[in-house]
Amino acid sequence: MEHTKLFVRISWALRLIVAIILLQTLFFKFSGARESVYIFSTLGMEPWGRIGSGVFELIASTLLLIPATVLPGAAMAMAATTGAIFFHLTKLGVALTAVGDSGELFTLAVVVTLASAALLMMHRQELPALVRRFA
C-alpha cells in the first residue's frame, strides 16, 4: 500500500520520537543508575525487571526503525510504557521526588504511549501482510 508523503513524514517523526525516548532511557537502565535502581527496587523487581525492560525497549526501538516491523515495535513500546504508567499511578507516584524526578519519567511514558497508539492506528492496514509474512 502506498502512503502519502505526509503520512510517511508523520510516521517517521512519531517512530523517531518513540525510539529516541526509549533508547535514551537504556543508559540509565543498563548502567544501574540511581533512578532506575530506585524504581525497580520499589517495585520488587531489581535487577531483573530493570534489565528485562531495557532489553524489551531496545527490541521495540529497533523494530520501530525497520519499516516492515513498525506494528510490532509500536505494540511493544506501548506495552512497556503502559506498564510504566500503571506502576507510576499505583506504586511509584507521578513524581519520584526521592530521586529528583518531578514527573518527567511519567510524562515521557505518556508521550511514548500516545505516539505508539497513533502509529498502531496509522499502520493498522499493514497487519494482514505482517501476519502473512511471519505466519
C-alpha positions as CSV (number, residue, x, y, z in Angstrom):
1,M,0.0,0.0,0.0
2,E,1.3,3.4,-1.0
3,H,1.3,6.2,1.6
4,T,1.3,9.9,1.0
5,K,4.4,11.9,1.7
6,L,2.7,13.5,4.7
7,F,1.8,10.1,6.1
8,V,5.4,8.9,5.8
9,R,6.8,12.0,7.4
10,I,4.4,11.8,10.4
11,S,5.0,8.1,10.8
12,W,8.8,8.6,10.8
13,A,8.5,11.6,13.2
14,L,6.5,9.5,15.6
15,R,8.8,6.5,15.3
16,L,11.8,8.6,15.9
17,I,10.3,10.3,19.0
18,V,9.4,6.9,20.5
19,A,12.7,5.3,19.6
20,I,14.8,8.2,20.9
21,I,12.9,8.3,24.2
22,L,13.2,4.6,24.7
23,L,16.9,4.5,23.7
24,Q,17.9,7.3,25.9
25,T,16.5,5.5,29.0
26,L,18.6,2.4,28.2
27,F,21.7,4.1,29.5
28,F,20.1,4.5,32.9
29,K,18.7,1.0,33.0
30,F,21.8,-0.8,31.8
31,S,24.3,1.3,33.9
32,G,22.3,0.8,37.1
33,A,21.6,4.5,37.6
34,R,20.2,5.5,40.9
35,E,16.8,6.4,39.5
36,S,16.4,3.1,37.8
37,V,17.6,1.1,40.7
38,Y,15.2,3.1,43.0
39,I,12.2,2.4,40.7
40,F,12.8,-1.3,40.3
41,S,13.7,-1.8,44.0
42,T,10.4,-0.1,44.9
43,L,8.6,-2.5,42.6
44,G,10.5,-5.5,43.9
45,M,11.9,-6.2,40.5
46,E,15.6,-5.1,40.9
47,P,17.7,-6.1,38.9
48,W,15.8,-8.5,36.6
49,G,12.9,-6.1,35.9
50,R,15.3,-3.2,35.1
51,I,17.5,-5.3,32.7
52,G,14.5,-7.1,31.2
53,S,12.5,-4.0,30.5
54,G,15.7,-2.4,29.0
55,V,16.1,-5.4,26.6
56,F,12.4,-5.2,25.7
57,E,12.6,-1.5,25.0
58,L,15.8,-2.0,22.9
59,I,13.9,-4.6,20.7
60,A,10.9,-2.3,20.4
61,S,13.1,0.7,19.3
62,T,14.9,-1.5,16.8
63,L,11.6,-2.8,15.3
64,L,10.2,0.8,15.1
65,L,13.1,1.8,12.9
66,I,12.6,-1.0,10.4
67,P,9.7,-0.1,8.1
68,A,8.4,-3.7,7.8
69,T,8.1,-4.1,11.6
70,V,6.5,-0.8,12.7
71,L,3.4,-2.5,14.1
72,P,5.2,-4.9,16.5
73,G,7.6,-2.2,17.5
74,A,4.8,0.2,18.3
75,A,2.9,-2.5,20.2
76,M,5.9,-3.4,22.3
77,A,6.7,0.3,23.0
78,M,3.1,0.9,24.1
79,A,3.1,-2.3,26.3
80,A,6.3,-1.2,28.0
81,T,5.1,2.4,28.7
82,T,1.5,1.3,29.6
83,G,3.2,-0.8,32.3
84,A,5.3,2.1,33.4
85,I,2.2,4.4,33.6
86,F,0.4,1.7,35.7
87,F,3.2,1.5,38.2
88,H,3.5,5.3,38.4
89,L,-0.1,5.6,39.2
90,T,-0.3,2.6,41.6
91,K,3.1,2.3,43.4
92,L,5.6,4.9,42.5
93,G,3.7,8.2,42.1
94,V,3.8,10.5,39.2
95,A,6.8,12.4,40.6
96,L,9.7,10.5,42.1
97,T,10.9,13.2,44.4
98,A,13.3,10.7,46.2
99,V,15.5,10.7,43.1
100,G,14.9,14.2,41.9
101,D,12.2,13.5,39.2
102,S,9.3,15.8,39.2
103,G,7.2,13.8,36.8
104,E,9.5,13.8,33.7
105,L,9.6,10.0,33.5
106,F,5.8,9.7,33.8
107,T,5.4,12.4,31.1
108,L,7.8,10.6,28.8
109,A,5.9,7.3,29.3
110,V,2.6,9.1,28.4
111,V,4.2,10.6,25.2
112,V,5.5,7.2,24.1
113,T,2.2,5.6,24.8
114,L,0.2,8.2,22.8
115,A,2.7,8.2,19.9
116,S,2.7,4.4,19.8
117,A,-1.1,4.3,19.8
118,A,-1.1,6.8,16.9
119,L,1.4,4.6,15.0
120,L,-0.7,1.5,15.6
121,M,-3.8,3.3,14.2
122,M,-1.8,4.7,11.2
123,H,-0.4,1.4,10.2
124,R,-3.3,-0.9,11.0
125,Q,-3.9,-1.7,7.4
126,E,-0.5,-3.4,7.3
127,L,-1.4,-6.0,9.9
128,P,-2.7,-8.7,7.4
129,A,0.5,-8.5,5.4
130,L,2.6,-8.7,8.6
131,V,0.7,-11.8,9.8
132,R,1.1,-13.5,6.4
133,R,4.9,-12.7,6.3
134,F,5.5,-14.2,9.8
135,A,2.9,-16.9,9.9
